Amino acid sequence: MRLFDGVYFSSRFCSFFPNTLAPPLRFCYNQSCRPQGADECFSLPSNFTQSGSSPPRRTPIISFSEELAMNISYDSYRVFYYAAKYRSFSQAAAALYSNQPNVTRMIRKLESELGCALFFRSPQGVRLTPEGEKLYTHIAVAFESIEAGEEEVLSDQSLQSGIVHIAASSLALRTRLLQVLARYRRAYPHVRICLTNHSASHGLAAVQNGLADFAILAEGASVPDSLTAQKIDEIQEIPICGPAFLELTEESVSLKRLADYPIISLTEGTSSHDFYAELFLRHGLSFSPDVEVETTAQVPPVVQCDLGVGFVPREMLYGTPEASGIYPITLEEPIPARSVFLFQRKTQPLSIAAKKLRQMLLEDAPQESGK
């Protein structure tokens, strides 16, 4: 890097430079060596020399004054943009709901602040000077970007666009969530829905990390302080078995008797595993599953293969037991209904599209105070 002798800068410009520049620079407080208008200067040390260069001189080569810092208003550039776009002060005035004298005054003020002419008159109307063309090239990009942003916001407000990210457990998909999503989709077909399947812990983490607008999960998960929970539904699960264990379907059975059979459960650490471990414990039984699966949707096919007894929402049973190969079991001690909650961040506002879907999910939901 070529080093200049006695280069002067304003204090604001100096603040952008770290003290680790090599060779080291220092402040010079000698008032006599500063050009008029510069309030601070950097100079090289007196003992610094560089191969092929002479010792630093007091004579400044470049100076920067605070007067160069411009504070031109947004309105001035807005008037300039429309005047340049239409090549007409009168059309610009109409677009701005103003009048031509006011537009002319704003343009003259901007030209005075920039120190150059931006327009000149021709038989065809006003035209841009070379300086005006350069300025318009940059201003047009900025204003067109602002207008595009405004259009997107307005489109989102009318739900003509947008995207909603939902993290849901496989159990939650058996609630009214899918029915609400179907109604939402019919009402707002241009809003995209991104629905991802998560365990309770991963679903909560997705919301915390901003990867999902909210999560729909069954109770049992440990709720972080940064999230709120609102109940949206309840779900009732029942035990099921395959043809090899038909004796369990002939009459009501106790949970104790059921514990003597191979148990199919979700993996340890999931809210479903914790729920049944607590249920068995309340009845003085140990909960030691023989087969563990990742999602509730995997339980029925495992049961069909006679690998054990599982627990699923009643809504998952389709057709007759003979046709499906899955048989419901009646328990003497009914399994308590499980609450399903909507989790969202306390401090992060939802988008308009997500807010509307949340409103629909909470409509007619069972009343329960948030956690």
C-alpha positions in Angstrom: 0.0 0.0 0.0 1.4 3.4 -1.0 1.7 5.8 2.0 0.9 9.4 1.6 2.6 12.2 3.5 0.6 14.3 5.9 -2.9 13.1 5.0 -5.6 14.9 7.0 -8.9 13.5 8.0 -11.9 14.6 10.0 -12.4 13.0 13.4 -15.4 11.1 12.1 -13.4 9.6 9.3 -10.6 8.7 11.7 -12.9 6.7 13.9 -13.3 4.1 11.2 -9.5 3.2 11.3 -8.2 0.8 13.9 -4.9 1.5 15.8 -3.3 -1.6 14.3 -2.6 0.0 10.9 1.1 -0.6 9.8 3.1 1.5 9.8 1.6 3.1 13.0 -0.2 6.4 12.6 -0.6 8.9 15.4 -2.8 12.0 16.0 -1.2 15.3 15.2 -2.4 18.2 17.4 -0.3 20.9 15.7 -2.9 23.5 14.7 -0.6 25.1 12.2 -0.3 21.9 10.1 -4.0 21.4 9.6 -5.8 22.7 6.6 -8.8 25.0 7.3 -11.9 22.9 8.1 -10.1 19.7 9.3 -10.5 19.2 13.0 -8.0 16.3 13.4 -5.2 14.8 11.3 -3.2 11.6 11.2 0.5 12.0 10.4 3.4 9.5 10.2 6.0 9.3 13.0 8.9 11.6 12.5 11.4 8.8 12.4 9.5 6.8 9.8 11.1 6.3 6.4 10.3 3.9 3.6 12.6 2.6 0.9 12.4 4.9 -2.1 10.4 7.6 -0.2 11.3 10.8 1.5 10.5 11.6 5.2 7.0 12.8 5.7 6.2 16.4 5.0 3.9 18.8 6.8 2.1 19.7 3.5 -1.3 18.0 3.3 -2.2 16.1 0.2 -5.8 15.2 0.9 -8.2 16.9 3.3 -11.7 16.0 4.4 -14.0 18.5 6.0 -17.2 18.0 8.0 -18.8 20.3 5.4 -18.8 17.4 2.9 -21.2 15.4 5.0 -24.6 16.0 3.4 -27.9 15.6 5.1 -30.4 15.7 2.2 -33.9 14.7 3.0 -35.7 11.6 1.7 -38.5 13.9 0.3 -36.0 15.8 -1.8 -34.8 12.5 -3.4 -38.4 11.3 -3.8 -39.3 14.5 -5.7 -36.2 14.1 -7.9 -37.0 10.4 -8.6 -40.5 11.1 -9.9 -39.4 14.2 -11.9 -36.6 12.1 -13.5 -38.9 9.1 -14.1 -41.6 11.1 -15.9 -39.2 13.8 -17.4 -41.9 16.2 -16.3 -42.3 18.4 -13.2 -46.1 18.5 -13.7 -46.4 14.7 -14.0 -44.2 14.4 -10.9 -46.5 16.8 -9.0 -49.5 14.7 -10.0 -47.9 11.5 -8.9 -46.9 13.1 -5.6 -50.3 14.8 -5.1 -48.5 18.1 -5.0 -48.2 21.0 -7.4 -45.6 22.1 -10.0 -44.2 25.1 -8.1 -43.5 23.0 -5.1 -41.8 20.3 -7.2 -39.7 23.1 -8.9 -38.7 24.5 -5.5 -37.7 21.1 -4.2 -35.5 20.4 -7.3 -33.8 23.8 -7.0 -33.1 23.2 -3.3 -31.6 19.7 -4.1 -29.4 21.2 -6.9 -28.2 23.8 -4.5 -27.3 21.2 -1.9 -25.5 19.1 -4.4 -23.8 22.0 -6.0 -24.7 21.1 -9.6 -27.6 21.2 -12.1 -29.7 18.1 -12.4 -32.2 19.1 -15.1 -32.2 21.3 -18.2 -35.2 22.4 -20.3 -35.6 21.2 -23.9 -38.4 21.5 -26.5 -39.6 18.1 -25.3 -39.7 19.1 -21.6 -37.1 18.7 -18.9 -34.1 16.4 -19.4 -31.4 15.1 -17.0 -27.9 16.5 -17.1 -25.0 14.0 -17.0 -24.8 14.5 -13.2 -28.6 14.0 -13.0 -28.3 10.8 -15.0 -25.7 9.4 -12.6 -27.8 10.3 -9.6 -31.0 8.8 -11.0 -29.2 5.5 -11.7 -28.7 5.1 -8.0 -31.9 6.7 -6.7 -34.1 4.7 -9.1 -32.7 1.4 -7.7 -33.4 2.5 -4.1 -36.9 3.8 -4.7 -37.9 0.8 -6.9 -36.7 -1.5 -4.1 -38.8 0.5 -1.5 -41.9 0.2 -3.8 -41.3 -3.5 -4.2 -41.1 -3.9 -0.4 -44.3 -1.9 0.1 -46.1 -4.1 -2.5 -45.0 -7.2 -0.7 -46.2 -5.9 2.7 -49.5 -4.9 1.2 -49.8 -8.3 -0.5 -49.1 -10.0 2.8 -51.7 -7.9 4.6 -54.3 -9.1 2.2 -52.9 -12.7 2.5 -52.2 -12.8 -1.3 -48.7 -14.1 -0.5 -46.7 -15.2 2.5 -45.5 -18.4 4.1 -46.2 -20.1 7.4 -43.7 -22.6 9.0 -45.2 -25.1 11.4 -43.4 -27.7 13.4 -45.8 -30.6 14.4 -45.4 -34.0 16.0 -47.0 -37.0 14.3 -49.5 -37.2 17.1 -50.5 -33.5 16.6 -51.3 -34.3 13.0 -54.2 -36.4 14.2 -55.9 -33.5 15.9 -58.0 -30.8 14.2 -54.8 -29.2 12.8 -55.2 -30.8 9.3 -58.8 -29.8 9.1 -57.9 -26.2 10.0 -55.1 -26.2 7.5 -57.6 -27.3 4.8 -59.9 -24.4 5.6 -57.0 -22.0 5.7 -55.8 -23.2 2.3 -59.2 -22.8 0.7 -59.5 -19.3 2.1 -55.9 -18.2 1.3 -54.6 -20.3 -1.6 -51.6 -18.0 -2.3 -50.1 -18.5 1.2 -47.5 -21.3 1.3 -47.6 -23.8 4.2 -44.4 -25.5 5.3 -45.3 -28.4 7.7 -42.4 -30.3 9.2 -42.6 -33.4 11.4 -40.7 -33.1 14.7 -40.4 -34.7 18.1 -41.5 -32.4 20.9 -37.9 -31.4 21.8 -37.0 -30.7 18.2 -40.2 -28.9 17.6 -39.6 -26.5 20.5 -36.1 -26.0 19.4 -37.3 -25.1 15.9 -39.5 -22.4 17.3 -36.8 -21.0 19.6 -34.3 -20.8 16.7 -36.8 -19.1 14.4 -37.1 -22.1 12.0 -40.8 -22.3 12.7 -43.5 -19.7 13.4 -45.0 -22.0 16.0 -45.1 -25.7 17.0 -48.1 -28.0 17.5 -47.2 -30.6 20.1 -48.7 -32.9 22.7 -48.4 -32.2 26.4 -45.4 -33.6 28.2 -42.7 -31.5 26.7 -40.7 -29.2 29.0 -41.6 -25.6 28.0 -38.7 -23.1 27.9 -39.4 -19.7 29.5 -39.0 -18.0 26.1 -42.2 -19.7 24.7 -45.9 -19.5 25.5 -48.3 -22.5 25.2 -52.0 -22.4 24.4 -54.2 -25.4 24.3 -55.9 -26.1 20.9 -57.2 -29.6 21.2 -57.3 -32.9 23.1 -56.6 -36.3 21.7 -57.7 -39.7 23.0 -55.4 -42.7 22.5 -56.3 -46.4 22.8 -54.3 -49.6 22.9 -54.2 -51.8 19.8 -52.9 -55.2 18.9 -52.5 -57.6 15.9 -54.1 -60.9 15.2 -51.7 -62.8 17.5 -53.1 -61.1 20.6 -56.8 -61.3 19.9 -57.5 -62.6 23.4 -56.9 -59.0 24.6 -60.0 -57.9 22.6 -62.5 -60.4 24.0 -63.1 -58.3 27.2 -61.9 -55.3 29.1 -58.4 -55.8 30.4 -56.5 -54.1 33.1 -53.3 -52.1 32.5 -51.5 -54.6 34.7 -52.5 -57.4 32.4 -51.5 -55.4 29.4 -48.0 -54.8 30.9 -47.4 -58.6 30.6 -47.4 -58.3 26.8 -44.7 -56.8 24.6 -45.2 -53.0 24.5 -44.5 -50.8 21.5 -43.7 -47.2 22.3 -42.0 -44.1 20.9 -38.4 -43.7 21.8 -37.2 -42.5 25.2 -37.1 -38.8 25.5 -40.3 -38.2 23.5 -43.4 -36.7 25.2 -45.4 -39.9 24.3 -42.8 -42.2 26.0 -42.8 -39.9 29.1 -46.6 -39.9 29.2 -47.0 -43.7 29.3 -44.1 -44.1 31.7 -45.9 -41.8 34.1 -49.3 -43.6 33.4 -47.8 -47.0 34.2 -46.0 -45.6 37.3 -49.3 -44.2 38.7 -50.7 -47.8 38.6 -47.6 -49.2 40.3 -46.2 -50.7 37.0 -42.9 -50.4 35.3 -42.8 -49.2 31.7 -40.2 -51.1 29.7 -41.1 -51.1 26.0 -39.9 -54.1 23.9 -40.0 -52.2 20.6 -39.4 -48.4 20.2 -40.2 -46.4 17.1 -39.6 -42.8 16.1 -43.1 -41.6 15.3 -46.7 -42.5 16.1 -47.3 -43.3 12.4 -44.9 -46.2 12.7 -46.9 -47.9 15.5 -49.7 -49.5 13.4 -47.5 -51.3 10.8 -45.4 -52.7 13.7 -48.6 -53.8 15.5 -49.9 -55.5 12.3 -46.7 -57.6 12.3 -47.6 -58.9 15.8 -44.6 -57.4 17.4 -46.6 -56.2 20.4 -49.3 -53.8 21.8 -49.2 -50.2 20.9 -51.0 -46.9 21.6 -52.4 -44.6 18.9 -55.1 -41.9 18.6 -58.5 -43.4 17.8 -58.5 -41.3 14.6 -55.8 -43.5 13.2 -58.0 -46.6 12.9 -59.6 -47.0 9.5 -61.9 -49.6 8.3 -62.8 -52.9 10.1 -60.2 -54.7 12.2 -60.5 -57.7 10.0 -59.6 -55.6 6.9 -56.8 -53.6 8.6 -55.3 -56.3 10.8 -55.4 -53.8 13.8 -57.7 -54.5 16.7 -58.7 -52.0 19.4 -58.3 -53.1 23.1 -60.7 -51.9 25.8 -59.0 -50.9 29.0 -60.6 -51.0 32.5 -58.6 -47.9 33.3 -59.2 -45.5 30.3 -56.1 -43.6 29.1 -56.4 -39.9 30.0 -57.0 -37.6 27.1 -53.8 -35.7 26.1 -53.8 -32.0 25.5 -52.2 -30.5 22.4 -50.7 -27.1 22.6 -49.6 -24.3 20.2 -46.1 -23.1 21.2 -44.7 -19.7 20.0 -42.0 -17.2 21.0 -43.0 -14.6 23.6 -41.0 -11.8 22.0 -41.2 -12.5 18.3 -44.3 -11.2 16.5 -45.9 -13.5 14.0 -46.3 -12.6 10.3 -49.8 -11.7 9.2 -50.2 -15.1 7.5 -49.1 -17.0 10.6 -51.2 -14.8 12.9 -54.3 -15.6 10.9 -53.6 -19.4 11.0 -53.0 -19.1 14.8 -56.4 -17.4 15.2 -58.1 -20.2 13.3 -56.4 -22.9 15.4 -57.5 -21.2 18.6 -61.1 -20.8 17.5 -63.4 -23.2 19.4 -60.3 -24.7 21.1 -60.7 -26.1 24.7 -60.2 -23.4 27.2 -57.1 -23.7 29.3 -54.8 -21.0 30.6 -51.5 -20.6 28.8 -48.3 -22.0 30.3 
